[in-house]
């Protein structure tokens, strides 16, 4: 028979119609004639069951916010809890029958939300699972659309009679059932809640804030203002969990009741959080840290210290969502100037993230990797700041920048060691989830691996690329820029179909691009040596001019460099806007930014004024100690190409840094640095000699001393580079062999025998590839060297 007790008909089909023809006296058995207390009295005798406004799914159980659920056979009663009865105005008449326990939500186990049993904490947002053997219509957990509508209408009618607890019950039921109440009902509930705010307890306030956050609905400015004021009054009485839930709710709602009011509420909650920090569990710590990060507010030093201490203590209890939110929060705090968490805390969080990686979703993985990349960048910046003496944290009044630099480099190496395992585990999990990831997660993960210089593996990169192509049409401007930039920095060839999908999307979102988006997009095309389509190029040029004034030092440097790559001659208005911005932020440029800007200057030539070159030279001298060999070659090469003589102090510090970097130089680095340095050194020497002849005796003495120092520095540099050149000579091209020989000849410095032999042997192998210039340079160099070493045997071609 069917679920209503009817027998199957002759065709084997269940009877799905309710045909009630007999009146059932009160308290009697059988079927009810009328349903009362919902939308008016409903006569069941003349109604097709499928048209019933109370229920459209009678053959299956109908869960509602009740203590226990009774069978829905036609003579089974449905008992409402006292709370539900109060909400629904009397509810349904008793029907009697077997009890069926209401199944718990997926996240309710062990919950101690402090909400009096009216709902779980954050994370219990999904609808509860269906009962065995039943299929749930849509997301309403077996609850009929008709009954939902009727209950909603009735709730709106009785809202003026509700207590704060009733409102909370309604909102939490909505969240757990996946039911979106009508705006009119939410308005009624908000209006009633505002009326009873003055009578709310600390638990009520925390619960109603949490309830609105869970359903993702705006409670309205008036209610939010009233709740904010009430929070200030009651914060000192809140439990640790109520504090964390309230903080998280303010962050989740994302709508400020006014900065001053919010400041007071967050201040009061922060003060209480500090007092109860030792009582926070894993979720509580994660909620507090995440809330401050989302609100982009840095906790007070004392609160931050208390949360850090508790975070390290409870980290082993964190689930995947908790630990990812916590690590992500520390990334945000780092951006706000808080620095990198202490090693023991970071290690504990990273280890827990590795342990919980299999339980993380795509966004969790993306958050963890993105935060790790942020912290990595901060440590890299600390190295440069420490060398420049600007890192107050690492330079105490009794310390030294050298010690600070070594400390920071050690931290960076420790983080790299710690991160290797995390990156590997995260990559494996990301590969499992890639096919279902949202566009933002795909972009964040690719960007993170590119930032820390860790190749994610061909398998993951292939899956992320395929997914990126599929979701490209959903990407934001930032996501498009991040994906392009990641492929460029990973030096991985991008699939043509993915590139086309990203370019199509870039054209649509170009007008929304931030300064960083524009810079990353243009720089990516330049690094990959690809040419954007004409339409996209025009859109990027237009957008770049609009956002140039907001570009950071890194943005403007990479954009300038990209402009001279993707355009033969950039738009004059664009180059003017970028150079103007570069002048404003030149003192913020790091070594890579300086090198990128110098590289662009070569092609902009006549458009660069001397004052800007002077400012660039001063900044180059500041950041020279952190330059790579490639950076040094670019800066020296720019001055040589522009035929502009750098100040002697800059040339000296670049030479000293080149000497330090020599052991790791490539053949290309050696040729670029040695050739440019030789030209500039000779020009400086000639200038000093002219001064020596024309100046007074005092000037002549100073000039002679400077010349001697330069000569000594030059010899040290040439010796260091010469040793490295001996090792890489077998890999040199024809032009590089000619360039090195020419540089030694220009400096009038004879190479060591081992280098001379190595260059001669390499020249024999590549002679057929030499250009006219290479041949001329090589022969000229040997003639000069022969004159310098007349008494020594010269290697012959």
C-alpha positions in Angstrom: 0.0 0.0 0.0 1.0 3.7 -0.2 2.3 5.8 2.6 -1.2 6.9 3.5 -2.4 3.4 4.2 -4.3 2.9 0.9 -4.0 -0.3 -1.1 -2.5 -0.6 -4.5 -4.9 -0.5 -7.4 -5.4 -3.2 -10.0 -2.6 -1.8 -12.2 -0.1 -2.0 -9.4 0.1 1.8 -9.1 -0.1 3.4 -5.7 -3.1 5.7 -5.1 -1.8 9.2 -4.9 -5.1 10.9 -4.2 -6.6 11.7 -0.9 -10.4 11.4 -1.0 -11.8 12.1 2.4 -15.6 11.8 2.7 -16.1 11.1 6.3 -16.0 13.6 9.2 -13.7 12.5 11.9 -14.8 13.5 15.4 -12.3 15.2 17.7 -10.0 12.7 19.3 -11.3 10.0 17.0 -9.2 7.8 14.7 -8.9 7.9 11.0 -8.1 10.9 8.8 -8.5 14.6 9.5 -11.1 16.6 7.6 -9.5 20.0 8.1 -6.1 21.5 8.6 -6.2 24.6 10.8 -3.9 27.3 11.9 -1.9 27.8 8.7 -3.5 29.8 5.9 -7.0 29.5 7.1 -9.1 26.3 7.3 -8.6 23.9 4.5 -11.4 21.4 3.6 -9.6 18.2 2.7 -12.8 16.4 1.4 -12.9 18.1 -1.9 -9.2 18.6 -2.6 -6.7 16.7 -4.8 -3.7 16.1 -2.5 -1.3 17.5 -5.0 -3.1 20.9 -4.6 -2.8 21.0 -0.9 -1.3 24.3 0.3 0.2 22.6 3.3 2.0 19.7 1.8 2.9 18.5 -1.7 4.9 15.5 -0.7 2.7 13.5 1.7 4.2 10.1 0.6 7.5 11.0 2.4 8.3 12.3 5.9 8.1 16.1 6.4 10.9 17.3 8.7 10.2 20.7 10.4 11.9 22.3 13.4 10.6 19.7 15.9 12.1 17.6 18.7 11.0 14.3 17.1 9.3 13.5 13.8 6.2 11.4 13.7 5.3 9.1 10.8 3.1 10.8 8.2 0.7 8.0 7.6 -2.8 9.5 7.5 -3.5 8.8 11.2 -0.1 9.7 12.6 0.2 12.9 14.7 2.9 15.4 14.0 4.0 16.9 17.4 5.7 20.3 17.4 8.2 21.3 20.0 7.1 24.2 22.3 9.4 26.6 20.4 8.0 25.6 17.1 4.4 25.8 18.4 5.1 29.3 19.6 6.4 30.3 16.2 3.8 28.6 14.0 0.7 29.7 16.0 -0.5 26.4 17.2 0.8 24.2 14.4 -1.1 21.1 13.2 -3.7 19.0 15.0 -2.3 15.8 16.6 -2.3 12.8 14.4 -0.4 10.0 16.3 2.0 7.3 15.0 5.5 6.0 15.1 8.4 8.3 16.1 11.2 8.9 13.6 14.3 10.6 15.0 15.3 13.8 13.2 18.7 13.2 11.6 21.5 15.5 12.7 23.2 17.9 10.3 26.5 17.0 8.9 28.4 19.4 11.2 26.3 19.1 14.4 28.3 16.4 16.1 30.0 17.7 19.2 28.7 21.2 18.6 28.7 23.5 21.6 27.7 26.7 20.0 26.2 28.2 23.1 23.0 28.9 21.2 20.8 26.9 23.5 20.4 24.1 21.0 19.0 26.2 18.2 21.8 25.6 15.8 25.4 24.7 15.2 28.3 27.0 14.7 29.8 28.2 11.4 30.1 25.4 8.8 26.6 23.9 9.4 25.2 25.8 6.4 24.3 22.9 4.2 20.9 21.2 4.4 20.8 18.0 6.5 20.9 14.6 4.7 17.8 13.0 3.5 16.2 10.2 5.4 16.9 6.6 4.2 14.8 5.7 1.3 13.5 9.3 0.7 14.4 11.7 -2.0 14.6 15.4 -1.2 12.9 17.9 -3.5 15.4 20.7 -4.3 17.3 21.9 -1.2 14.4 22.0 1.2 15.2 18.7 2.9 12.0 16.9 2.2 9.8 19.8 3.2 7.1 20.5 0.7 7.0 23.9 -1.1 3.4 24.4 -0.1 4.1 23.9 3.6 7.2 26.0 3.5 5.1 28.8 1.9 2.4 28.4 4.5 4.8 28.4 7.4 6.5 31.4 6.0 3.2 33.3 5.6 2.1 32.4 9.1 5.5 33.3 10.6 5.2 36.7 9.0 1.8 37.1 10.6 2.9 36.1 14.1 6.3 37.8 14.0 5.2 40.7 16.3 4.6 38.1 19.0 8.0 36.4 18.7 10.7 36.5 21.3 14.4 36.9 20.3 14.7 33.1 20.7 11.9 32.5 18.2 13.5 34.8 15.7 16.8 32.9 16.1 15.0 29.6 15.7 13.4 30.8 12.4 16.7 32.0 11.0 18.6 28.9 12.0 15.9 26.6 10.5 16.2 28.6 7.3 19.9 28.0 7.2 19.7 24.3 7.9 16.9 23.7 5.5 18.5 25.7 2.7 15.4 27.8 2.6 15.5 31.4 1.5 12.7 33.3 3.3 10.7 35.9 1.5 12.0 39.5 1.9 8.8 40.5 3.6 9.3 37.7 6.2 12.9 38.8 6.8 11.8 42.4 7.2 9.2 41.3 9.7 11.7 39.2 11.7 14.3 42.0 11.6 11.7 44.5 12.8 10.7 42.3 15.7 14.3 41.5 16.6 15.0 45.2 16.8 12.1 45.7 19.1 13.4 43.1 21.6 17.1 43.9 21.3 17.1 45.8 24.7 15.9 42.5 26.4 18.5 40.3 24.6 21.1 38.5 26.6 24.7 38.1 25.4 23.8 34.7 24.1 20.8 36.1 22.2 22.9 38.8 20.5 25.7 36.4 19.5 23.1 33.9 18.2 21.1 36.3 16.1 24.2 37.8 14.6 25.4 34.3 13.8 22.0 33.4 12.4 21.9 36.2 9.9 25.4 35.5 8.9 24.6 31.8 8.3 21.8 32.6 5.9 23.8 35.3 4.2 21.1 37.9 4.6 21.4 41.6 5.5 19.6 42.2 8.8 19.1 45.8 7.9 20.9 48.9 9.1 18.5 49.7 12.0 18.8 46.2 13.5 22.5 46.0 12.9 23.0 49.3 14.6 20.9 48.2 17.6 22.8 44.9 17.8 26.1 46.7 17.6 25.1 48.9 20.5 24.0 45.9 22.4 27.2 44.1 21.8 29.1 47.0 23.3 26.9 46.7 26.4 27.2 42.9 26.8 30.6 42.0 25.4 32.1 41.8 28.8 29.6 39.0 29.7 30.1 36.9 26.6 31.7 33.5 26.6 34.7 32.8 24.4 32.5 31.1 21.7 30.0 34.0 21.7 32.8 36.5 21.2 34.3 34.5 18.3 30.9 33.9 16.7 30.0 37.6 17.0 33.3 38.7 15.5 32.9 36.3 12.7 29.3 37.3 12.1 30.2 41.0 11.7 32.9 40.0 9.2 30.6 37.6 7.3 27.7 40.1 7.0 30.2 42.4 5.4 28.0 45.5 5.9 29.1 48.0 8.4 26.6 49.7 10.6 28.9 52.7 10.5 32.6 52.9 11.1 32.3 54.5 14.5 29.7 52.0 15.7 31.6 49.1 14.3 34.8 50.3 15.9 33.2 50.3 19.3 31.7 46.9 18.8 35.0 45.4 17.5 36.9 47.1 20.3 34.6 45.7 23.0 34.7 42.2 21.4 38.5 42.4 21.0 38.9 43.4 24.7 36.8 40.4 25.7 38.5 38.1 23.3 41.8 38.9 24.9 40.3 38.1 28.4 38.9 34.7 27.2 41.5 33.8 24.6 42.8 30.9 26.6 39.3 29.4 26.5 38.9 29.5 22.7 38.8 26.2 20.9 40.2 25.6 17.4 37.2 27.0 15.6 37.0 30.0 18.0 40.6 31.0 17.3 40.1 30.6 13.5 36.9 32.6 13.6 38.6 35.5 15.5 41.7 35.7 13.3 39.6 35.3 10.2 37.2 38.0 11.3 39.9 40.6 11.8 41.5 39.6 8.5 38.2 39.9 6.6 37.5 43.3 8.2 41.1 44.2 7.4 41.7 45.3 11.0 44.9 44.4 12.8 44.2 43.2 16.4 45.9 45.1 19.2 49.3 43.8 20.1 48.2 42.2 23.4 45.2 40.5 21.7 47.4 39.4 18.8 49.9 37.9 21.2 47.1 36.1 23.1 45.5 34.7 19.9 48.9 33.6 18.6 49.6 31.7 21.8 46.2 30.0 21.7 46.5 29.3 18.0 49.7 27.4 18.5 48.1 25.5 21.4 44.9 24.4 19.5 46.4 24.1 16.0 46.5 20.3 16.3 42.7 20.3 16.8 42.0 22.4 13.7 40.2 20.9 10.7 41.0 21.8 7.2 38.8 24.8 7.0 40.0 26.2 10.4 43.7 25.8 9.6 43.3 27.3 6.1 41.4 30.3 7.4 44.1 30.8 10.1 47.0 30.7 7.8 45.2 33.0 5.3 44.6 35.4 8.1 48.3 35.6 9.0 49.0 36.3 5.4 46.6 39.3 5.6 48.1 40.5 8.8 51.6 40.3 7.2 50.4 42.6 4.5 49.3 45.0 7.2 52.7 45.1 8.8 52.5 42.4 11.4 55.4 40.5 9.9 55.7 36.7 9.7 54.4 34.5 12.6 57.1 33.1 14.8 58.7 29.9 13.5 57.1 27.5 16.0 53.5 28.8 15.3 54.0 28.7 11.6 55.5 25.2 11.7 52.6 23.9 13.8 50.1 25.4 11.4 51.9 24.1 8.3 52.1 20.6 9.8 48.4 20.7 10.6 47.6 21.9 7.1 49.5 19.0 5.7 47.7 16.6 7.9 44.2 18.0 7.0 44.9 18.6 3.3 42.8 15.6 2.2 39.8 17.2 3.9 40.3 20.6 2.3 38.3 21.9 -0.6 39.7 23.8 -3.5 39.2 27.2 -1.8 40.9 26.0 1.4 43.9 24.8 -0.6 44.0 28.1 -2.5 43.9 30.1 0.7 46.7 28.2 2.3 49.0 28.5 -0.7 48.1 32.2 -1.3 49.0 33.0 2.4 52.2 31.0 2.2 53.2 33.0 -1.0 52.3 36.3 0.8 54.5 35.4 3.8 57.3 34.3 1.4 57.2 37.7 -0.3 57.3 39.5 3.0 60.5 37.6 4.0 62.1 38.4 0.7 61.3 42.1 1.2 62.7 41.9 4.8 66.0 40.7 3.3 66.2 43.9 1.2 64.9 46.2 4.0 67.4 44.7 6.5 70.3 45.3 4.2 69.1 48.9 3.8 68.7 49.2 7.6 65.0 49.7 7.4 63.7 46.6 9.2 63.1 47.8 12.8 62.1 44.3 13.9 65.4 42.8 12.9 67.6 45.8 13.8 67.7 46.5 17.5 69.7 49.4 18.8 72.4 46.9 19.8 72.2 44.9 16.7 73.6 45.3 13.2 72.1 45.2 9.7 74.5 42.4 8.8 73.3 40.2 11.7 69.7 41.1 10.8 70.2 40.2 7.2 71.6 36.8 8.1 68.7 36.2 10.5 66.2 37.1 7.8 67.9 34.9 5.2 67.9 32.1 7.7 64.1 32.6 8.2 63.6 32.5 4.5 65.6 29.3 4.2 63.7 27.8 7.1 60.4 28.7 5.5 61.5 27.3 2.2 62.4 24.0 3.9 59.1 24.0 5.8 57.1 24.8 2.7 58.5 22.1 0.5 56.4 19.5 2.2 53.4 21.7 2.3 53.6 22.6 -1.3 53.9 18.9 -2.3 50.9 17.9 -0.2 48.9 20.8 -1.4 49.8 20.1 -5.0 48.6 16.5 -4.7 45.3 17.6 -3.1 44.8 20.4 -5.7 45.3 17.8 -8.5 42.5 15.7 -7.0 40.2 18.8 -6.9 41.2 20.7 -10.0 38.4 19.5 -12.2 35.8 21.1 -10.0 37.5 24.2 -8.8 36.1 27.7 -9.1 37.9 30.2 -11.2 39.4 32.2 -8.3 40.8 29.1 -6.7 42.5 28.0 -9.9 44.1 31.5 -10.3 45.2 31.7 -6.7 46.9 28.3 -6.7 48.7 29.0 -10.0 49.8 32.4 -8.7 51.0 30.9 -5.4 53.3 28.3 -7.0 54.7 31.0 -9.4 55.3 33.4 -6.5 57.5 31.0 -4.5 59.2 29.7 -7.6 58.0 26.1 -7.1 57.0 24.2 -10.2 53.7 22.4 -9.4 54.3 19.4 -11.6 53.1 18.7 -15.1 50.1 16.7 -13.9 48.7 19.5 -11.7 49.6 22.2 -14.2 47.8 20.3 -17.0 44.6 19.9 -14.9 44.7 23.5 -13.7 45.2 24.7 -17.3 42.3 22.6 -18.5 40.1 23.9 -15.7 41.2 27.5 -16.3 40.2 27.2 -19.9 36.7 25.8 -18.9 36.0 28.6 -16.3 37.8 31.4 -18.1 34.4 33.0 -19.0 33.7 33.3 -15.2 37.0 34.9 -14.2 37.4 38.3 -12.7 40.0 40.7 -14.1 42.4 39.7 -11.3 42.0 36.0 -12.0 42.7 36.5 -15.7 45.8 38.5 -14.9 47.0 36.0 -12.2 46.7 33.0 -14.6 48.6 34.8 -17.4 51.3 36.0 -14.9 51.7 32.5 -13.4 52.4 30.9 -16.7 54.9 33.6 -17.5 56.8 33.3 -14.2 56.7 29.5 -14.3 58.3 29.7 -17.8 55.7 27.2 -19.0 54.3 27.5 -22.5 50.6 28.2 -22.4 48.2 26.2 -24.5 46.9 28.2 -27.4 43.3 27.4 -26.5 43.8 28.6 -23.0 45.5 31.7 -24.1 42.6 32.5 -26.5 40.0 31.9 -23.7 41.9 34.2 -21.4 42.3 36.9 -24.0 38.5 36.8 -24.8 37.8 37.2 -21.1 40.4 39.9 -20.7 38.7 42.0 -23.4 35.5 41.8 -21.5 36.9 42.7 -18.1 39.7 45.1 -19.1 37.6 48.1 -18.0 37.5 46.7 -14.4 41.3 45.9 -14.2 43.2 47.4 -11.3 46.7 48.8 -11.6 48.1 45.5 -10.6 45.9 43.6 -13.1 47.1 45.8 -16.0 50.7 45.4 -15.0 50.5 41.6 -14.6 48.7 41.1 -17.8 51.1 43.3 -19.9 54.1 41.8 -18.1 52.9 38.3 -18.8 52.7 38.8 -22.5 56.1 40.5 -22.5 57.8 37.6 -20.6 56.1 34.9 -22.7 57.2 36.9 -25.8 53.6 36.9 -27.1 51.7 39.7 -28.7 48.2 40.5 -27.4 45.5 41.0 -30.0 45.0 44.6 -31.3 41.7 45.1 -29.5 43.1 43.9 -26.1 46.2 46.0 -26.6 44.1 49.1 -27.1 42.0 48.3 -24.1 45.1 47.7 -21.9 46.7 50.9 -23.1 43.6 52.9 -22.3 43.2 51.3 -18.9 46.9 51.7 -18.0 46.6 55.5 -18.6 43.6 55.6 -16.2 45.2 53.6 -13.4 48.9 54.7 -13.8 48.6 57.1 -10.9 47.6 54.2 -8.6 50.4 51.9 -9.6 52.9 50.6 -7.0 56.6 50.7 -7.7 56.5 47.1 -8.9 53.4 47.7 -11.1 54.9 50.7 -12.9 58.3 49.1 -13.4 56.8 45.9 -15.0 54.4 48.0 -17.0 57.1 50.2 -18.4 59.2 47.2 -19.3 56.3 45.4 -20.9 55.3 48.5 -22.9 58.6 48.6 -24.8 58.2 44.9 -25.5 54.6 44.6 -26.7 54.7 48.0 -28.5 57.4 49.0 -30.9 56.8 52.6 -29.7 54.4 53.0 -26.8 51.7 55.6 -26.9 53.4 58.9 -25.8 50.6 59.7 -23.3 51.0 56.3 -21.8 54.8 56.4 -21.5 54.5 60.0 -20.0 52.0 58.8 -17.4 54.1 55.8 -16.4 57.4 57.8 -16.2 55.6 60.4 -14.1 54.4 57.7 -11.7 57.8 56.1 -11.7 59.3 59.3 -10.4 56.8 59.3 -7.6 57.5 55.8 -6.4 61.2 55.4 -7.3 62.3 55.2 -3.7 60.0 52.2 -3.2 61.5 50.2 -6.0 63.3 46.9 -5.2 66.2 45.5 -7.1 64.0 43.8 -9.7 61.9 46.9 -10.1 65.0 49.0 -10.7 66.3 46.6 -13.3 63.0 46.5 -15.1 62.8 50.3 -15.2 66.4 50.6 -16.5 65.6 48.1 -19.2 62.7 50.2 -20.4 64.8 53.3 -20.4 67.0 52.0 -23.1 64.1 52.0 -25.6 62.5 55.2 -24.3 65.9 57.1 -24.6 65.0 60.7 -25.5 61.9 60.7 -23.4 63.9 60.3 -20.1 65.0 63.5 -18.3 68.3 63.6 -16.5 66.7 64.2 -13.0 64.9 60.9 -13.3 68.1 59.1 -14.3 69.7 60.7 -11.2 66.9 59.5 -9.0 67.1 56.0 -10.5 70.9 56.0 -9.9 70.4 56.8 -6.2 67.8 54.0 -5.8 70.0 51.5 -7.7 72.8 52.2 -5.3 70.5 51.6 -2.3 69.2 48.2 -3.6 72.4 47.1 -5.3 73.4 44.7 -2.4 70.3 42.6 -3.1 70.6 42.6 -6.9 71.0 39.4 -8.9 73.7 39.1 -11.6 71.0 39.7 -14.2 69.9 42.9 -12.4 73.5 44.2 -12.4 74.0 43.4 -16.1 70.8 45.3 -16.9 71.7 48.4 -15.0 75.3 48.5 -16.3 74.1 47.7 -19.8 71.5 50.5 -19.7 74.2 53.2 -18.9 76.5 51.8 -21.6 73.7 51.8 -24.2 72.5 55.3 -23.3 76.2 56.5 -23.2 75.6 58.0 -19.8 78.3 57.8 -17.2 76.9 56.6 -13.8 78.2 58.2 -10.6 81.4 56.6 -9.4 79.8 55.4 -6.1 77.1 53.5 -8.0 79.7 51.9 -10.3 81.7 50.9 -7.3 78.8 49.3 -5.4 77.6 47.5 -8.6 81.2 46.2 -9.1 81.4 45.0 -5.5 78.0 43.2 -5.8 79.0 41.7 -9.1 82.2 40.3 -7.5 80.0 38.6 -4.8 77.6 37.2 -7.4 80.4 36.0 -9.7 80.5 32.3 -8.5 76.9 31.7 -9.8 77.0 33.7 -13.0 75.9 32.3 -16.3 77.9 32.9 -19.5 75.3 35.5 -20.5 75.7 37.3 -17.1 79.5 37.3 -17.5 79.4 38.8 -21.0 76.8 41.5 -20.1 78.5 42.6 -16.9 82.1 42.4 -18.0 81.5 44.2 -21.3 79.4 47.0 -19.9 81.6 47.5 -16.8 84.7 47.7 -19.1 83.2 50.5 -21.1 82.0 52.4 -18.1 85.2 51.9 -16.2 87.3 53.1 -19.1 85.1 56.2 -19.5 85.5 57.0 -15.7 89.2 56.4 -15.9 89.6 58.8 -18.8 87.5 61.4 -17.0 89.6 61.1 -13.9 92.8 61.4 -15.9 91.6 64.6 -17.5 90.7 66.0 -14.1 94.2 65.0 -12.9 95.9 67.0 -15.6 93.6 70.1 -15.2 93.0 70.3 -11.4 95.0 71.8 -8.5 97.5 69.7 -6.5 94.8 68.9 -3.8 92.3 67.9 -6.5 95.0 65.9 -8.3 95.7 63.9 -5.1 92.0 63.1 -4.5 91.6 62.1 -8.1 94.7 59.9 -8.1 93.4 58.2 -5.0 89.9 57.6 -6.5 91.5 56.3 -9.7 93.7 53.9 -7.7 90.7 52.6 -5.7 88.7 52.1 -8.9 91.6 50.3 -10.5 91.9 48.0 -7.5 88.2 47.3 -7.4 88.2 46.6 -11.1 91.0 44.1 -10.8 89.2 42.2 -8.0 86.0 42.1 -10.1 87.8 41.0 -13.3 89.6 38.3 -11.3 86.4 36.9 -9.8 84.5 36.9 -13.1 87.6 35.4 -14.8 87.5 32.4 -12.5 83.9 31.9 -13.3 84.4 32.4 -17.0 86.9 29.6 -17.0 84.2 27.2 -15.9 81.5 28.3 -18.2 83.6 28.9 -21.3 82.7 25.6 -22.9 79.0 26.8 -23.0 79.7 30.2 -24.5 78.3 31.3 -27.8 80.5 32.9 -30.5 79.4 36.4 -29.5 80.1 35.7 -25.8 83.6 34.5 -26.5 84.3 37.6 -28.5 82.7 39.8 -25.9 84.8 38.5 -23.0 88.0 38.8 -24.9 87.1 42.3 -26.0 86.3 43.3 -22.4 89.7 42.1 -21.1 91.4 44.0 -23.9 89.4 47.2 -23.2 90.4 47.0 -19.5 94.0 46.2 -20.5 93.9 43.3 -18.1 95.4 40.1 -19.2 93.3 37.0 -18.5 94.8 34.1 -16.4 96.3 31.3 -18.5 93.5 28.9 -17.8 90.9 31.3 -19.0 92.8 32.2 -22.1 93.2 28.6 -23.0 89.5 27.9 -22.3 88.4 30.8 -24.5 90.8 29.8 -27.3 89.4 26.3 -27.4 85.9 27.5 -27.4 86.6 30.0 -30.1 87.9 27.2 -32.3 84.6 25.3 -31.9 82.3 28.3 -32.6 84.4 30.2 -35.1 82.0 29.2 -37.9 79.2 30.9 -36.1 81.0 34.2 -35.6 79.6 37.3 -37.1 81.7 40.0 -38.8 81.7 41.9 -35.5 82.7 38.8 -33.5 85.6 38.1 -35.8 86.8 41.7 -35.6 86.5 41.8 -31.8 88.3 38.5 -31.3 91.3 39.4 -33.5 91.5 42.9 -32.0 91.5 41.4 -28.5 94.2 39.0 -29.3 96.4 41.7 -30.8 96.0 43.9 -27.6 96.6 40.9 -25.3 99.7 40.0 -27.3 101.1 43.4 -26.8 100.4 43.1 -23.1 102.1 39.7 -22.9 104.9 40.1 -25.4 107.1 37.7 -23.4 104.4 35.0 -23.1 103.1 32.5 -25.5 99.7 33.6 -26.9 97.2 31.0 -27.9 96.7 31.0 -31.7 93.5 30.5 -33.5 
